[in-house]
Amino acid sequence: MLKGPTQAMHLVTGAGSPQRTDQRWALAGTDLGIAFTDETGETILAFGDTVACDGTPTDWRSNTLVRTTDRNYTDGLHIDQALTATGFRDEGKAVEFIPSLKIPGVEHTTIPTAGIAVGDVLFIDYMSVRSWGAPGEWVTNYAATVKSTDGGVTWQLVPESLRINSTGHADVLAALPELPAGYGMDNEQLQMSALVHGGDGWIYRMSTPSGRQEQAVLARIAPEDFPDESAFTYFDGTSWQDDPAVAVPVLDGKVSELSLTYNDHLGQWVAMYIDGNGMVLRTADELTGPWSEKRMLVNTGTIPDLYGGFVLPYNDDRHLYYVATTWSSYNVMLMRTDLGEQTTALDDQVEVVGTLDFSDPAEPTLVEEPGLPAVE
């Protein structure tokens, strides 16, 4: 139960969800829920590590997919189907769509980080996690993109999308099966991403290293070249360059599990992420920035184990709808933040009628000064 502009509406997954996803698709515990739309307007949500709690060999899946035609979240988020062994179905066990070795220290799991549709082709960016460390720390082998040309039923790795994180574990990379030659090495700053159509003819990607400790850099690519890593250019603060090493942070501080979208109510780009103190929101007129100061949506004092906030499509009013996860329930829930309450100080003009005289602190008096200019 939350007070203020942010509310937790209901669990989307697990035994506590209205649709009982644990019974319909063996989604008893999962996280994330990266959301994007396909060419028809359906929304696809990509979850991370998923368990069925049924003790079968396929209990643990590194990732799963669901889809929905729901565009009105005022009464909650309704999932229509999950990807099963026989395609998207109303019922049936959800299957893993990006394989993983499930060997700690080599490849523990493969986790989706972003998704986008380019025409009728679907793309999901993911990271190959070598090992989990202390809370908020993990090491990746590489990041890459898989694509689907049949509506999300089957997925194939795009070799040109590979970004190797070779720092300190070349021996482990050699142990991974059938790893294609990657574009460049030491791409540790490009391991987790958010993808958006910029509305100006480019696809933009904002990326961070693995974990929750680093800043975010910005790249762009023409849709016809996506996701060929060699075709990306990187923002160096003033212009776009071919070399990712020149990229400067566009979001400073600690940025993790980033979600990007354009919000019609605000008329601005919105970035939402975990910064170590909670889930924060920042806005900007352009993806290159400058970005506003952080606005706290939910702090760690209220929900200490909240993570993975991803904005849903079709946010067209003053409410921002998104999904988030807690470790304690290890399930995804629908969240809503009233942007009107969040932005009152920016939207309203304040009429200044005078100043307060505190010469007598017990009884301050108003000194009227008509004609003073209004302030934001």
C-alpha positions as CSV (number, residue, x, y, z in Angstrom):
1,M,0.0,0.0,0.0
2,L,1.6,3.2,-1.2
3,K,0.6,6.8,-0.4
4,G,1.3,9.7,-2.8
5,P,1.4,9.9,-6.6
6,T,2.7,6.3,-7.0
7,Q,0.4,3.2,-6.5
8,A,0.9,-0.5,-6.8
9,M,-2.2,-1.7,-8.7
10,H,-1.9,-5.5,-8.7
11,L,0.4,-8.5,-9.3
12,V,0.7,-9.3,-13.0
13,T,2.4,-12.7,-12.5
14,G,2.4,-15.4,-9.8
15,A,-0.2,-17.0,-7.6
16,G,-1.4,-13.6,-6.4
17,S,-2.2,-12.4,-10.0
18,P,-5.8,-12.0,-11.0
19,Q,-5.2,-14.3,-14.0
20,R,-3.3,-16.9,-11.9
21,T,-0.4,-17.0,-14.4
22,D,1.2,-19.8,-12.2
23,Q,-1.7,-22.1,-13.2
24,R,-2.2,-21.0,-16.8
25,W,1.4,-20.7,-18.0
26,A,3.6,-22.0,-15.1
27,L,4.7,-18.4,-14.4
28,A,4.8,-18.8,-10.6
29,G,7.8,-16.5,-10.1
30,T,9.5,-14.1,-12.5
31,D,10.8,-10.5,-12.9
32,L,11.3,-7.6,-15.3
33,G,8.6,-7.4,-18.1
34,I,10.3,-5.4,-20.8
35,A,7.4,-4.1,-22.9
36,F,7.2,-3.1,-26.6
37,T,4.6,-3.2,-29.4
38,D,4.7,-5.2,-32.6
39,E,3.5,-4.0,-36.0
40,T,-0.2,-4.8,-35.2
41,G,-0.1,-2.9,-31.9
42,E,0.0,-5.9,-29.6
43,T,2.2,-5.4,-26.5
44,I,4.9,-8.0,-25.8
45,L,6.4,-8.4,-22.4
46,A,9.7,-10.2,-21.9
47,F,10.4,-11.6,-18.4
48,G,13.7,-12.7,-16.9
49,D,14.4,-15.9,-14.9
50,T,11.1,-17.7,-14.5
51,V,10.2,-20.6,-12.2
52,A,7.1,-22.9,-12.2
53,C,7.6,-24.3,-8.7
54,D,6.5,-27.7,-10.1
55,G,9.8,-29.6,-9.7
56,T,10.1,-30.5,-13.4
57,P,13.3,-30.3,-15.4
58,T,11.9,-27.3,-17.2
59,D,10.9,-25.5,-14.0
60,W,13.6,-22.8,-14.4
61,R,13.6,-20.9,-17.6
62,S,16.0,-18.1,-18.2
63,N,13.4,-16.0,-20.0
64,T,9.7,-16.1,-21.1
65,L,7.3,-14.1,-23.3
66,V,3.7,-13.0,-23.0
67,R,1.6,-10.7,-25.1
68,T,-1.6,-8.7,-24.7
69,T,-4.0,-6.5,-26.7
70,D,-4.8,-4.5,-23.5
71,R,-4.3,-0.7,-24.0
72,N,-6.4,0.5,-21.1
73,Y,-4.7,0.0,-17.7
74,T,-7.1,1.8,-15.5
75,D,-8.6,-1.5,-14.6
76,G,-5.3,-3.4,-14.6
77,L,-3.2,-5.3,-17.2
78,H,-4.7,-8.4,-18.8
79,I,-2.3,-10.9,-20.4
80,D,-3.8,-12.7,-23.3
81,Q,-1.2,-15.4,-24.2
82,A,2.2,-16.8,-23.4
83,L,4.8,-18.3,-25.7
84,T,4.6,-22.1,-25.3
85,A,6.1,-25.1,-27.1
86,T,3.3,-24.8,-29.7
87,G,3.3,-21.0,-30.1
88,F,1.4,-18.3,-28.3
89,R,-1.5,-19.9,-26.4
90,D,-4.2,-19.1,-23.8
91,E,-2.8,-21.9,-21.6
92,G,0.2,-24.1,-21.5
93,K,3.7,-23.9,-20.0
94,A,5.7,-20.8,-21.1
95,V,9.0,-21.8,-22.7
96,E,12.4,-20.2,-22.8
97,F,13.0,-18.3,-26.0
98,I,16.7,-17.4,-25.6
99,P,18.7,-20.5,-24.5
100,S,21.4,-20.5,-21.8
101,L,23.9,-23.0,-20.4
102,K,22.7,-22.5,-16.8
103,I,26.3,-23.1,-15.6
104,P,27.3,-20.6,-12.8
105,G,30.7,-19.0,-13.6
106,V,30.3,-19.8,-17.4
107,E,26.9,-18.7,-18.4
108,H,24.4,-18.7,-15.5
109,T,21.5,-17.2,-17.5
110,T,20.4,-15.0,-20.4
111,I,18.3,-12.0,-19.5
112,P,16.3,-9.7,-21.8
113,T,17.1,-6.0,-21.4
114,A,15.2,-4.2,-24.3
115,G,12.8,-4.9,-27.1
116,I,11.7,-3.1,-30.3
117,A,9.8,-3.8,-33.6
118,V,11.2,-2.7,-36.9
119,G,8.4,-3.2,-39.5
120,D,7.2,-6.8,-39.0
121,V,10.4,-8.0,-37.4
122,L,10.7,-8.2,-33.6
123,F,14.0,-7.7,-31.8
124,I,15.0,-8.3,-28.2
125,D,18.3,-7.3,-26.7
126,Y,19.7,-9.5,-24.0
127,M,22.8,-10.1,-21.8
128,S,24.6,-13.4,-21.2
129,V,25.3,-13.4,-17.4
130,R,28.4,-15.1,-16.4
131,S,27.9,-14.8,-12.6
132,W,25.9,-13.0,-10.0
133,G,27.8,-11.1,-7.4
134,A,26.9,-8.9,-4.4
135,P,23.4,-7.2,-4.6
136,G,23.5,-4.9,-7.7
137,E,26.6,-6.5,-9.2
138,W,26.9,-9.1,-11.9
139,V,29.3,-9.9,-14.7
140,T,28.3,-10.5,-18.3
141,N,30.0,-12.4,-21.1
142,Y,28.4,-10.4,-23.9
143,A,25.2,-8.6,-25.0
144,A,23.5,-9.3,-28.2
145,T,20.1,-9.2,-30.1
146,V,17.8,-11.9,-31.2
147,K,15.2,-11.5,-33.9
148,S,11.9,-13.1,-34.8
149,T,10.3,-12.9,-38.3
150,D,7.2,-15.0,-37.3
151,G,5.6,-12.9,-34.7
152,G,7.7,-13.9,-31.8
153,V,7.3,-17.7,-32.0
154,T,11.0,-18.5,-33.0
155,W,14.1,-16.4,-32.3
156,Q,17.5,-16.3,-33.8
157,L,20.7,-14.6,-32.7
158,V,21.9,-11.8,-35.0
159,P,25.7,-12.3,-35.1
160,E,26.4,-8.7,-36.1
161,S,24.8,-7.5,-32.8
162,L,27.3,-9.1,-30.5
163,R,29.1,-6.9,-28.0
164,I,31.8,-8.8,-26.2
165,N,32.6,-7.9,-22.6
166,S,36.0,-9.5,-22.6
167,T,37.3,-7.9,-19.5
168,G,39.0,-10.5,-17.3
169,H,37.4,-13.6,-18.6
170,A,38.5,-14.5,-22.1
171,D,38.8,-18.2,-21.0
172,V,35.1,-18.3,-20.2
173,L,34.2,-16.8,-23.5
174,A,36.1,-19.6,-25.2
175,A,34.0,-22.1,-23.4
176,L,30.7,-20.7,-24.7
177,P,29.3,-22.9,-27.6
178,E,29.2,-21.6,-31.2
179,L,29.8,-18.0,-30.2
180,P,30.1,-16.0,-33.5
181,A,32.8,-13.4,-34.0
182,G,31.7,-10.3,-32.2
183,Y,32.0,-6.7,-33.2
184,G,34.9,-5.3,-31.1
185,M,36.0,-6.4,-27.7
186,D,35.9,-4.7,-24.3
187,N,32.4,-3.4,-24.9
188,E,31.6,-3.5,-21.2
189,Q,29.7,-0.1,-21.4
190,L,27.1,-1.6,-23.9
191,Q,25.8,-4.6,-21.9
192,M,22.3,-3.4,-20.9
193,S,20.2,-1.3,-23.1
194,A,16.9,0.6,-23.7
195,L,15.7,0.9,-27.3
196,V,13.3,3.5,-28.8
197,H,12.2,4.9,-32.2
198,G,13.3,8.5,-32.0
199,G,10.6,9.9,-34.3
200,D,13.3,11.5,-36.4
201,G,14.2,8.5,-38.6
202,W,16.7,6.9,-36.1
203,I,16.5,4.1,-33.6
204,Y,18.2,5.2,-30.4
205,R,19.9,2.9,-27.8
206,M,20.9,4.0,-24.3
207,S,23.3,1.6,-22.7
208,T,25.1,0.8,-19.4
209,P,27.5,-1.8,-18.2
210,S,26.1,-4.8,-16.3
211,G,25.1,-4.1,-12.7
212,R,23.6,-1.0,-11.1
213,Q,26.7,1.1,-10.6
214,E,27.4,3.0,-13.8
215,Q,26.2,5.8,-16.1
216,A,24.4,5.6,-19.5
217,V,25.7,6.4,-23.0
218,L,23.6,7.0,-26.2
219,A,23.9,5.6,-29.7
220,R,21.7,5.7,-32.8
221,I,21.3,3.6,-36.0
222,A,19.2,3.7,-39.1
223,P,16.3,1.2,-38.9
224,E,17.4,-0.6,-42.1
225,D,20.8,-1.3,-40.5
226,F,19.5,-2.4,-37.1
227,P,21.0,-4.2,-35.1
228,D,24.4,-4.3,-36.9
229,E,26.8,-3.0,-34.3
230,S,29.2,-1.6,-36.8
231,A,26.4,0.8,-38.1
232,F,25.8,2.5,-34.7
233,T,27.2,6.0,-34.0
234,Y,27.7,7.4,-30.5
235,F,27.0,10.8,-29.0
236,D,30.2,12.5,-27.8
237,G,28.5,15.5,-26.3
238,T,28.2,17.5,-29.5
239,S,28.2,15.1,-32.5
240,W,27.8,11.5,-33.5
241,Q,31.0,9.3,-33.9
242,D,31.7,5.8,-35.0
243,D,33.9,4.9,-32.0
244,P,32.0,3.8,-28.9
245,A,35.0,4.9,-26.8
246,V,34.1,8.6,-27.4
247,A,30.6,8.3,-26.0
248,V,29.9,10.5,-23.0
249,P,27.4,9.8,-20.3
250,V,24.0,11.4,-21.0
251,L,22.5,10.1,-17.7
252,D,24.9,10.5,-14.8
253,G,25.1,8.7,-11.5
254,K,24.0,5.1,-11.0
255,V,21.7,3.9,-13.9
256,S,20.3,0.4,-13.9
257,E,17.5,-1.4,-15.8
258,L,16.7,1.6,-17.8
259,S,13.4,2.3,-19.6
260,L,12.9,5.0,-22.2
261,T,9.7,6.4,-23.7
262,Y,8.2,9.6,-25.1
263,N,5.3,10.8,-22.9
264,D,2.5,12.8,-24.6
265,H,1.2,14.3,-21.4
266,L,4.6,15.8,-20.6
267,G,5.6,16.4,-24.2
268,Q,9.0,15.1,-23.2
269,W,11.2,12.0,-23.2
270,V,11.1,10.0,-20.0
271,A,13.8,7.9,-18.5
272,M,13.0,5.6,-15.6
273,Y,15.6,3.6,-13.7
274,I,17.0,2.4,-10.3
275,D,19.7,4.7,-8.9
276,G,20.5,3.0,-5.6
277,N,18.1,5.1,-3.7
278,G,14.9,4.0,-5.4
279,M,13.1,4.2,-8.7
280,V,13.6,7.6,-10.3
281,L,12.1,9.6,-13.2
282,R,14.0,12.1,-15.4
283,T,12.7,14.1,-18.4
284,A,14.3,15.8,-21.4
285,D,13.2,17.5,-24.6
286,E,15.8,15.5,-26.6
287,L,17.4,12.1,-25.9
288,T,20.8,13.8,-25.9
289,G,19.7,15.9,-22.9
290,P,20.1,17.8,-20.9
291,W,18.1,15.6,-18.6
292,S,16.1,17.0,-15.6
293,E,17.0,16.3,-12.0
294,K,15.7,13.0,-10.6
295,R,12.2,12.8,-9.3
296,M,11.7,9.9,-6.9
297,L,8.8,7.6,-7.7
298,V,9.4,4.9,-5.0
299,N,12.4,5.1,-2.6
300,T,14.1,2.2,-0.9
301,G,12.8,3.3,2.5
302,T,9.3,2.5,1.2
303,I,10.0,-0.7,-0.9
304,P,13.7,-1.7,-0.2
305,D,13.7,-4.5,-2.8
306,L,12.0,-2.8,-5.8
307,Y,13.8,-3.1,-9.2
308,G,13.2,-3.4,-12.9
309,G,10.7,-0.7,-13.8
310,F,9.6,-0.8,-17.4
311,V,7.1,1.7,-18.9
312,L,4.2,0.2,-20.8
313,P,3.1,1.4,-24.2
314,Y,-0.1,3.5,-24.7
315,N,0.5,5.9,-21.8
316,D,-1.6,8.8,-23.2
317,D,-2.8,10.7,-20.1
318,R,-1.4,12.1,-16.9
319,H,-0.7,8.6,-15.4
320,L,2.5,6.7,-16.1
321,Y,1.8,3.0,-16.1
322,Y,4.7,0.6,-15.8
323,V,5.7,-2.8,-14.3
324,A,8.2,-3.4,-11.6
325,T,9.4,-6.3,-9.5
326,T,10.3,-7.0,-5.8
327,W,12.7,-9.7,-4.7
328,S,10.5,-10.6,-1.7
329,S,7.6,-11.7,-3.9
330,Y,9.7,-12.3,-7.0
331,N,6.9,-11.4,-9.3
332,V,6.0,-8.5,-11.6
333,M,3.4,-5.9,-10.5
334,L,1.6,-3.1,-12.3
335,M,2.5,0.4,-11.1
336,R,0.9,3.8,-11.7
337,T,2.3,7.2,-11.0
338,D,0.2,10.4,-11.3
339,L,2.4,12.7,-13.4
340,G,0.1,15.6,-12.5
341,E,1.2,15.3,-8.9
342,Q,4.8,14.7,-9.9
343,T,5.0,17.8,-12.0
344,T,2.8,20.4,-10.3
345,A,5.7,22.6,-9.4
346,L,6.7,22.7,-13.1
347,D,3.2,23.1,-14.6
348,D,1.7,25.8,-12.4
349,Q,2.5,29.5,-12.3
350,V,2.6,31.0,-8.8
351,E,1.3,34.5,-8.3
352,V,3.6,36.4,-5.9
353,V,1.6,38.9,-3.8
354,G,4.4,39.9,-1.4
355,T,6.9,38.8,1.1
356,L,6.7,37.6,4.7
357,D,8.2,39.7,7.5
358,F,9.7,37.4,10.2
359,S,10.9,40.1,12.6
360,D,8.4,38.6,15.0
361,P,8.8,34.8,14.3
362,A,5.7,34.0,16.4
363,E,3.5,36.2,14.2
364,P,5.0,36.7,10.7
365,T,3.2,39.4,8.7
366,L,2.5,39.7,5.0
367,V,4.0,42.7,3.3
368,E,2.0,43.1,0.1
369,E,4.0,44.0,-3.0
370,P,1.6,44.0,-6.0
371,G,3.4,43.9,-9.4
372,L,6.1,41.4,-8.5
373,P,6.6,39.0,-11.4
374,A,5.2,35.4,-11.3
375,V,7.8,32.7,-10.8
376,E,7.9,29.1,-11.9
